[in-house]
Amino acid sequence: MSTKGKIDSNIMKNERLVKFINYVMKEGKKSLALKIMSDVFEQIKAKGHKNPEEIFERALENIMPKIEVRPKRVWGSIYQVPQEVKPKRQLALAARWILASARSKKWTVFSKYLSQELIEASEETWVAFKKKLDVYKMAEANKAFARFATHNKK
């Protein structure tokens, strides 16, 4: 119960952590999501990192994409146009990629894989960071279509 208290006090301070816990939550079981995140923070501490909140923040910052490609219809053709990503969507994409990577592993202990993914993302390696790089490569490949970003805006 003491770890849950630590997470609860951090929730009030950290809006990103609240949102991330809501993404972890399935079927409305917030208490289970809180327990998972407290286990994740304990495992990050056990791996030798002093401040798990800092690891969490750095992981999100490293994964959040600044640019993405969106389909745009121009004169009957559909182009993949690179556009900036709004801050709310940046957090949603980062959380989605981190959780998808952690959930794709074997389901022995989810918190173990999530803590490993957060540590690796804070060091700019692993699957979720590769996903961000793939998005950037696609945006770079389609930067010729950037001129269509403002075309036919209504």
SEGU-924091 format. One record per atom (N, C-alpha, C): residue number from 1; residue in one letter; x negated, y negated, z. Coordinates in pm, 1 decimal. Layout:
<rs>
    i  aa         X         Y         Z
  NUM   A         X         Y         Z
...
</rs>
This chain:
<rs>
    i  aa         X         Y         Z
    1   M     -81.2     120.5       0.0
    1   M       0.0       0.0       0.0
    1   M     -85.0    -126.1       0.0
    2   S    -205.3    -119.2      54.2
    2   S    -289.4    -238.4      60.1
    2   S    -333.1    -282.1     -79.2
    3   T    -354.5    -186.6    -170.9
    3   T    -393.0    -225.2    -306.0
    3   T    -277.6    -294.3    -376.4
    4   K    -154.8    -251.3    -346.5
    4   K     -39.6    -317.4    -406.5
    4   K     -30.5    -461.5    -357.8
    5   G     -62.5    -485.8    -233.4
    5   G     -63.1    -621.8    -180.8
    5   G    -165.1    -709.4    -250.7
    6   K    -282.2    -650.6    -282.0
    6   K    -385.4    -727.2    -352.6
    6   K    -337.8    -763.4    -492.7
    7   I    -275.0    -669.5    -558.8
    7   I    -224.7    -697.6    -693.3
    7   I    -114.8    -803.3    -686.2
    8   D     -24.2    -793.9    -588.6
    8   D      84.7    -890.8    -577.2
    8   D      32.5   -1031.9    -556.5
    9   S     -71.6   -1048.7    -474.4
    9   S    -125.4   -1182.6    -453.3
    9   S    -193.2   -1235.1    -579.2
   10   N    -253.7   -1146.9    -658.2
   10   N    -316.4   -1188.7    -783.4
   10   N    -213.2   -1221.6    -890.8
   11   I     -97.7   -1157.7    -883.9
   11   I       7.1   -1182.8    -982.8
   11   I      53.2   -1327.4    -976.3
   12   M      68.3   -1378.2    -858.7
   12   M     115.4   -1515.8    -843.8
   12   M      19.4   -1616.1    -906.3
   13   K    -109.0   -1582.5    -908.8
   13   K    -209.1   -1673.6    -962.8
   13   K    -230.6   -1655.3   -1112.3
   14   N    -212.1   -1535.4   -1164.0
   14   N    -254.0   -1503.4   -1299.0
   14   N    -134.3   -1467.9   -1386.9
   15   E     -96.0   -1560.1   -1472.5
   15   E      19.4   -1538.9   -1559.9
   15   E      -7.5   -1428.8   -1662.7
   16   R    -131.3   -1421.0   -1711.2
   16   R    -165.7   -1317.0   -1808.2
   16   R    -152.5   -1177.8   -1748.0
   17   L    -191.1   -1163.7   -1621.1
   17   L    -180.1   -1034.6   -1554.7
   17   L     -34.1    -993.5   -1539.4
   18   V      52.3   -1088.7   -1509.8
   18   V     196.1   -1059.6   -1499.2
   18   V     248.6   -1008.5   -1632.5
   19   K     212.8   -1078.4   -1740.6
   19   K     258.0   -1036.7   -1872.9
   19   K     203.6    -898.6   -1908.2
   20   F      75.6    -875.3   -1876.0
   20   F      15.0    -746.6   -1908.2
   20   F      83.3    -633.8   -1831.4
   21   I     115.3    -657.2   -1705.5
   21   I     186.7    -555.9   -1626.1
   21   I     322.4    -526.7   -1687.7
   22   N     388.5    -629.8   -1739.6
   22   N     516.1    -607.6   -1806.2
   22   N     499.7    -525.2   -1933.9
   23   Y     386.1    -540.2   -2002.2
   23   Y     360.6    -457.0   -2119.9
   23   Y     330.1    -312.9   -2080.1
   24   V     263.6    -293.6   -1965.8
   24   V     233.1    -158.5   -1917.4
   24   V     361.5     -87.8   -1877.1
   25   M     456.3    -163.8   -1824.3
   25   M     580.5    -108.5   -1770.3
   25   M     660.9     -35.3   -1878.0
   26   K     712.1      81.3   -1842.3
   26   K     800.4     156.8   -1930.3
   26   K     928.8     188.5   -1854.8
   27   E    1039.8     177.4   -1922.9
   27   E    1172.1     209.4   -1868.7
   27   E    1204.2     131.1   -1742.6
   28   G    1154.1       8.4   -1730.9
   28   G    1187.1     -78.8   -1619.5
   28   G    1123.0     -43.3   -1486.6
   29   K    1021.5      41.2   -1486.5
   29   K     958.2      85.3   -1362.1
   29   K     838.1      -3.5   -1330.1
   30   K     867.1    -120.8   -1275.1
   30   K     761.9    -217.3   -1248.0
   30   K     671.2    -172.6   -1134.1
   31   S     727.0    -103.9   -1034.8
   31   S     643.7     -58.7    -922.9
   31   S     538.5      40.7    -971.6
   32   L     573.0     125.0   -1068.7
   32   L     476.7     218.1   -1125.8
   32   L     370.1     142.2   -1205.2
   33   A     410.6      38.9   -1279.2
   33   A     314.6     -42.5   -1354.1
   33   A     219.6    -115.5   -1259.0
   34   L     271.2    -164.7   -1146.5
   34   L     185.9    -228.8   -1046.4
   34   L      85.6    -129.6    -988.2
   35   K     129.9      -7.7    -962.4
   35   K      40.5      94.3    -908.8
   35   K     -66.7     129.1   -1011.3
   36   I     -29.8     140.2   -1136.7
   36   I    -127.2     170.0   -1241.8
   36   I    -232.8      60.7   -1247.8
   37   M    -189.6     -66.0   -1244.5
   37   M    -286.0    -176.0   -1253.0
   37   M    -373.7    -182.8   -1128.2
   38   S    -319.1    -151.4   -1011.2
   38   S    -404.2    -150.6    -891.5
   38   S    -506.2     -37.8    -901.1
   39   D    -466.1      78.0    -955.8
   39   D    -560.3     187.6    -977.4
   39   D    -667.6     148.0   -1078.8
   40   V    -627.5      75.9   -1182.6
   40   V    -722.9      30.0   -1283.7
   40   V    -826.5     -61.2   -1219.9
   41   F    -781.4    -156.6   -1137.5
   41   F    -874.5    -248.9   -1072.2
   41   F    -967.0    -175.3    -975.8
   42   E    -914.9     -75.0    -904.2
   42   E    -999.0       4.1    -813.4
   42   E   -1105.1      81.9    -892.2
   43   Q   -1067.0     137.3   -1007.9
   43   Q   -1162.6     212.5   -1088.3
   43   Q   -1268.1     121.0   -1149.8
   44   I   -1228.6      -0.2   -1186.3
   44   I   -1326.2     -96.5   -1238.7
   44   I   -1427.0    -130.9   -1129.0
   45   K   -1378.1    -149.0   -1005.3
   45   K   -1469.4    -174.4    -892.9
   45   K   -1560.0     -54.7    -868.1
   46   A   -1504.5      65.6    -879.9
   46   A   -1582.4     186.9    -856.0
   46   A   -1692.3     204.8    -960.4
   47   K   -1673.5     148.6   -1077.8
   47   K   -1774.8     160.0   -1183.4
   47   K   -1882.8      54.0   -1171.6
   48   G   -1881.0     -21.7   -1062.2
   48   G   -1990.0    -113.7   -1034.9
   48   G   -1964.4    -259.0   -1069.2
   49   H   -1844.3    -292.6   -1111.0
   49   H   -1810.8    -431.8   -1142.1
   49   H   -1749.1    -495.0   -1018.0
   50   K   -1797.9    -611.7    -980.3
   50   K   -1753.2    -674.7    -856.3
   50   K   -1617.3    -741.0    -867.8
   51   N   -1586.7    -799.7    -983.4
   51   N   -1463.7    -875.4    -998.0
   51   N   -1379.9    -818.0   -1112.9
   52   P   -1283.4    -729.6   -1083.5
   52   P   -1203.7    -670.1   -1191.0
   52   P   -1115.6    -771.6   -1264.5
   53   E   -1074.0    -878.9   -1194.5
   53   E    -992.9    -980.6   -1261.6
   53   E   -1072.6   -1049.6   -1371.4
   54   E   -1201.1   -1070.8   -1345.5
   54   E   -1288.1   -1132.9   -1445.9
   54   E   -1305.8   -1040.0   -1565.9
   55   I   -1321.8    -910.4   -1540.8
   55   I   -1332.8    -811.4   -1649.2
   55   I   -1204.5    -811.7   -1731.4
   56   F   -1090.4    -816.2   -1663.6
   56   F    -961.2    -818.7   -1731.1
   56   F    -949.4    -941.9   -1821.1
   57   E    -983.5   -1059.6   -1766.8
   57   E    -974.0   -1184.1   -1844.4
   57   E   -1069.7   -1182.4   -1963.6
   58   R   -1192.5   -1136.5   -1942.1
   58   R   -1291.2   -1132.3   -2050.2
   58   R   -1247.5   -1034.7   -2158.8
   59   A   -1189.0    -921.6   -2117.8
   59   A   -1140.0    -823.2   -2215.1
   59   A   -1031.0    -884.0   -2301.6
   60   L    -936.2    -954.5   -2239.2
   60   L    -829.1   -1016.8   -2317.6
   60   L    -884.7   -1122.9   -2411.7
   61   E    -976.8   -1206.1   -2362.3
   61   E   -1035.4   -1310.4   -2446.4
   61   E   -1107.4   -1250.9   -2567.5
   62   N   -1176.1   -1138.4   -2546.9
   62   N   -1249.7   -1075.8   -2656.6
   62   N   -1159.0   -1009.7   -2758.2
   63   I   -1041.3    -966.8   -2716.7
   63   I    -952.0    -894.2   -2806.2
   63   I    -852.6    -986.6   -2876.1
   64   M    -817.9   -1098.4   -2815.5
   64   M    -715.2   -1185.5   -2873.7
   64   M    -760.8   -1241.5   -3008.3
   65   P    -683.6   -1214.0   -3115.3
   65   P    -721.9   -1264.8   -3247.2
   65   P    -683.2   -1411.7   -3264.0
   66   K    -767.6   -1485.7   -3330.2
   66   K    -739.4   -1627.0   -3357.4
   66   K    -671.1   -1644.3   -3493.1
   67   I    -687.1   -1545.2   -3580.7
   67   I    -631.7   -1552.6   -3715.3
   67   I    -582.1   -1414.1   -3755.2
   68   E    -477.2   -1409.7   -3835.2
   68   E    -423.0   -1283.8   -3885.2
   68   E    -365.7   -1307.2   -4024.0
   69   V    -333.2   -1200.2   -4094.3
   69   V    -270.3   -1214.4   -4224.9
   69   V    -121.7   -1185.3   -4211.0
   70   R     -42.9   -1268.3   -4277.8
   70   R     102.5   -1252.3   -4277.8
   70   R     148.9   -1248.6   -4422.6
   71   P     246.3   -1167.1   -4454.8
   71   P     295.6   -1164.9   -4592.8
   71   P     374.5   -1292.8   -4624.4
   72   K     351.8   -1345.1   -4742.4
   72   K     418.7   -1467.9   -4785.7
   72   K     463.9   -1447.4   -4929.2
   73   R     589.6   -1474.3   -4958.0
   73   R     643.2   -1460.0   -5092.5
   73   R     630.4   -1592.5   -5165.6
   74   V     559.0   -1590.4   -5277.7
   74   V     539.1   -1709.7   -5358.9
   74   V     566.7   -1673.4   -5503.6
   75   W     667.9   -1737.3   -5562.5
   75   W     703.4   -1716.8   -5702.7
   75   W     720.5   -1570.0   -5738.5
   76   G     783.6   -1493.8   -5653.0
   76   G     813.3   -1354.0   -5681.5
   76   G     704.2   -1256.4   -5643.4
   77   S     587.3   -1305.5   -5606.0
   77   S     479.2   -1217.6   -5563.2
   77   S     459.6   -1231.4   -5412.5
   78   I     415.9   -1124.9   -5350.5
   78   I     391.2   -1127.3   -5206.5
   78   I     240.7   -1125.4   -5184.5
   79   Y     191.0   -1226.7   -5112.4
   79   Y      48.9   -1239.2   -5083.4
   79   Y      26.2   -1223.4   -4933.1
   80   Q     -86.9   -1165.8   -4897.7
   80   Q    -127.8   -1158.1   -4758.1
   80   Q    -204.5   -1286.3   -4727.4
   81   V    -142.3   -1378.1   -4654.6
   81   V    -198.1   -1510.3   -4631.2
   81   V    -254.1   -1518.5   -4489.8
   82   P    -381.8   -1557.8   -4475.3
   82   P    -437.3   -1575.0   -4340.4
   82   P    -377.6   -1698.1   -4272.4
   83   Q    -337.4   -1680.4   -4147.0
   83   Q    -279.1   -1789.9   -4069.9
   83   Q    -328.5   -1781.6   -3926.0
   84   E    -326.3   -1896.3   -3857.9
   84   E    -361.9   -1898.2   -3716.5
   84   E    -254.6   -1827.1   -3635.4
   85   V    -297.1   -1768.9   -3523.9
   85   V    -205.8   -1696.0   -3435.9
   85   V    -174.4   -1784.4   -3315.9
   86   K     -46.6   -1794.2   -3282.9
   86   K      -5.0   -1872.7   -3166.2
   86   K     -52.1   -1803.2   -3038.1
   87   P     -77.1   -1880.0   -2931.1
   87   P    -130.8   -1820.7   -2807.1
   87   P     -45.3   -1708.1   -2747.8
   88   K      86.5   -1720.6   -2752.8
   88   K     171.2   -1613.7   -2697.9
   88   K     153.6   -1485.1   -2777.2
   89   R     144.9   -1498.7   -2908.7
   89   R     127.3   -1380.3   -2993.8
   89   R     -12.6   -1321.8   -2976.6
   90   Q    -112.9   -1406.0   -2951.2
   90   Q    -248.1   -1356.5   -2926.7
   90   Q    -248.7   -1261.3   -2807.8
   91   L    -183.3   -1301.9   -2700.4
   91   L    -176.8   -1216.8   -2581.0
   91   L     -99.1   -1088.8   -2610.0
   92   A      11.2   -1100.9   -2682.9
   92   A      92.1    -983.1   -2714.0
   92   A      13.3    -883.3   -2798.7
   93   L     -57.3    -932.1   -2899.3
   93   L    -136.4    -842.7   -2984.1
   93   L    -249.6    -777.4   -2905.8
   94   A    -320.0    -855.9   -2823.2
   94   A    -429.5    -800.6   -2745.0
   94   A    -379.3    -692.4   -2649.6
   95   A    -271.1    -719.8   -2579.9
   95   A    -215.7    -621.1   -2487.0
   95   A    -170.4    -496.4   -2562.1
   96   R    -106.1    -515.6   -2676.2
   96   R     -57.8    -402.9   -2755.6
   96   R    -173.5    -315.0   -2801.6
   97   W    -282.1    -376.9   -2848.7
   97   W    -396.3    -299.7   -2897.8
   97   W    -467.6    -226.6   -2785.2
   98   I    -485.3    -292.3   -2671.6
   98   I    -552.2    -228.5   -2557.8
   98   I    -469.7    -110.1   -2507.2
   99   L    -339.8    -131.0   -2490.3
   99   L    -254.4     -23.7   -2438.6
   99   L    -240.7      90.6   -2538.7
  100   A    -231.9      58.6   -2667.6
  100   A    -222.5     164.6   -2768.6
  100   A    -348.8     249.5   -2769.4
  101   S    -462.5     185.6   -2754.8
  101   S    -588.5     259.0   -2750.9
  101   S    -596.1     348.4   -2627.8
  102   A    -555.0     295.3   -2513.6
  102   A    -558.7     374.3   -2390.1
  102   A    -455.6     486.7   -2394.0
  103   R    -339.2     461.6   -2451.8
  103   R    -234.7     563.9   -2456.3
  103   R    -264.5     672.7   -2559.1
  104   S    -352.7     645.8   -2653.1
  104   S    -383.8     746.8   -2754.0
  104   S    -474.9     856.2   -2699.8
  105   K    -534.1     834.7   -2583.3
  105   K    -622.7     934.9   -2521.7
  105   K    -538.4    1044.0   -2455.9
  106   K    -605.4    1146.5   -2410.1
  106   K    -535.1    1254.8   -2339.8
  106   K    -471.2    1200.4   -2212.6
  107   W    -354.3    1249.3   -2180.7
  107   W    -277.8    1196.2   -2067.4
  107   W    -310.6    1267.9   -1937.6
  108   T    -432.4    1262.9   -1892.5
  108   T    -459.6    1317.0   -1759.9
  108   T    -434.1    1208.0   -1656.6
  109   V    -507.4    1098.4   -1665.9
  109   V    -487.3     984.4   -1577.5
  109   V    -493.6     859.6   -1664.4
  110   F    -379.1     796.4   -1686.6
  110   F    -371.7     680.3   -1775.6
  110   F    -456.9     565.5   -1724.5
  111   S    -458.6     544.9   -1594.2
  111   S    -533.6     431.7   -1539.2
  111   S    -683.5     445.0   -1566.6
  112   K    -733.0     568.4   -1574.8
  112   K    -875.0     590.0   -1605.2
  112   K    -907.8     539.8   -1745.5
  113   Y    -823.7     573.8   -1841.1
  113   Y    -847.8     532.6   -1978.9
  113   Y    -826.2     382.2   -1996.8
  114   L    -729.0     326.9   -1924.3
  114   L    -703.6     183.5   -1933.5
  114   L    -820.1     105.1   -1873.8
  115   S    -873.2     150.6   -1762.1
  115   S    -988.2      81.5   -1703.3
  115   S   -1109.8      91.9   -1795.1
  116   Q   -1129.8     208.3   -1855.8
  116   Q   -1241.2     224.7   -1949.7
  116   Q   -1223.1     131.7   -2069.4
  117   E   -1102.5     121.4   -2119.8
  117   E   -1075.1      34.6   -2235.2
  117   E   -1098.3    -112.1   -2199.5
  118   L   -1057.1    -154.7   -2081.0
  118   L   -1078.7    -293.5   -2039.8
  118   L   -1227.4    -324.8   -2024.8
  119   I   -1302.3    -232.6   -1965.9
  119   I   -1446.7    -254.7   -1950.4
  119   I   -1514.2    -262.6   -2086.8
  120   E   -1481.2    -170.8   -2175.0
  120   E   -1541.1    -171.2   -2308.6
  120   E   -1500.0    -295.5   -2387.9
  121   A   -1375.3    -338.9   -2373.6
  121   A   -1330.1    -458.9   -2444.0
  121   A   -1400.3    -582.5   -2390.6
  122   S   -1430.1    -585.6   -2262.9
  122   S   -1502.6    -700.2   -2207.1
  122   S   -1645.8    -705.1   -2258.5
  123   E   -1698.1    -590.5   -2301.9
  123   E   -1832.9    -583.5   -2358.6
  123   E   -1830.9    -586.6   -2510.8
  124   E   -1714.0    -612.9   -2569.5
  124   E   -1693.7    -624.1   -2714.2
  124   E   -1728.0    -495.8   -2788.8
  125   T   -1682.3    -385.0   -2738.5
  125   T   -1696.7    -256.6   -2807.6
  125   T   -1564.0    -183.0   -2795.3
  126   W   -1555.1     -65.9   -2855.0
  126   W   -1444.7      26.5   -2839.9
  126   W   -1336.1       1.4   -2943.2
  127   V   -1222.5      68.9   -2930.8
  127   V   -1119.8      74.5   -3033.9
  127   V   -1044.4     -57.2   -3049.9
  128   A   -1004.1    -119.6   -2940.7
  128   A    -924.9    -242.8   -2950.3
  128   A   -1006.4    -355.6   -3012.2
  129   F   -1134.4    -363.9   -2981.2
  129   F   -1218.8    -467.8   -3041.6
  129   F   -1237.5    -440.1   -3190.1
  130   K   -1246.0    -312.4   -3227.8
  130   K   -1256.9    -275.8   -3369.1
  130   K   -1131.2    -318.6   -3444.2
  131   K   -1016.5    -308.7   -3379.6
  131   K    -890.4    -350.8   -3441.2
  131   K    -893.9    -500.7   -3471.3
  132   K    -946.5    -580.2   -3378.6
  132   K    -958.6    -724.4   -3399.9
  132   K   -1051.8    -752.7   -3517.6
  133   L   -1163.8    -681.3   -3524.5
  133   L   -1256.9    -701.0   -3635.4
  133   L   -1193.9    -663.5   -3768.6
  134   D   -1110.6    -559.0   -3769.8
  134   D   -1040.6    -521.2   -3892.7
  134   D    -945.7    -631.6   -3938.6
  135   V    -876.3    -694.1   -3843.4
  135   V    -785.9    -804.5   -3876.8
  135   V    -864.8    -921.0   -3935.1
  136   Y    -981.3    -950.3   -3876.9
  136   Y   -1065.2   -1059.3   -3927.0
  136   Y   -1119.3   -1028.9   -4066.6
  137   K   -1157.2    -903.6   -4091.3
  137   K   -1206.2    -866.1   -4224.1
  137   K   -1096.3    -882.0   -4328.9
  138   M    -974.1    -843.8   -4292.3
  138   M    -863.1    -857.6   -4385.0
  138   M    -835.3   -1005.0   -4413.4
  139   A    -843.2   -1088.4   -4310.4
  139   A    -822.3   -1232.1   -4329.7
  139   A    -932.2   -1291.2   -4417.7
  140   E   -1054.8   -1246.2   -4398.3
  140   E   -1166.8   -1294.2   -4479.6
  140   E   -1149.2   -1252.4   -4625.7
  141   A   -1102.7   -1129.9   -4647.0
  141   A   -1082.9   -1080.6   -4782.9
  141   A    -970.7   -1155.3   -4855.0
  142   N    -873.7   -1204.1   -4779.6
  142   N    -759.0   -1272.1   -4839.5
  142   N    -762.8   -1423.0   -4822.8
  143   K    -879.2   -1479.5   -4792.2
  143   K    -884.1   -1624.0   -4769.3
  143   K    -857.1   -1703.8   -4896.3
  144   A    -865.2   -1640.4   -5013.8
  144   A    -831.8   -1709.4   -5137.9
  144   A    -683.3   -1746.5   -5142.4
  145   F    -601.2   -1674.1   -5067.0
  145   F    -457.5   -1701.3   -5064.8
  145   F    -418.3   -1799.7   -4955.2
  146   A    -515.0   -1855.5   -4884.7
  146   A    -485.1   -1948.5   -4775.6
  146   A    -411.0   -2071.7   -4825.0
  147   R    -428.8   -2104.1   -4951.9
  147   R    -359.2   -2221.3   -5006.1
  147   R    -207.5   -2201.9   -5007.5
  148   F    -160.6   -2076.4   -4999.8
  148   F     -17.5   -2049.2   -4997.9
  148   F      44.1   -2061.0   -4859.3
  149   A     -37.5   -2087.1   -4758.4
  149   A      13.0   -2091.7   -4621.2
  149   A     118.6   -2200.2   -4603.6
  150   T     105.4   -2311.0   -4672.8
  150   T     202.5   -2419.5   -4659.0
  150   T     299.9   -2426.0   -4776.2
  151   H     284.5   -2338.0   -4873.5
  151   H     369.2   -2337.5   -4992.7
  151   H     511.7   -2295.7   -4957.2
  152   N     609.2   -2371.6   -5005.2
  152   N     752.3   -2342.0   -4985.0
  152   N     793.1   -2336.2   -4839.3
  153   K     734.0   -2416.1   -4754.4
  153   K     772.8   -2417.4   -4614.4
  153   K     906.5   -2489.2   -4600.2
  154   K     999.5   -2426.1   -4530.2
  154   K    1132.9   -2486.8   -4514.0
  154   K    1158.4   -2518.0   -4369.6
</rs>
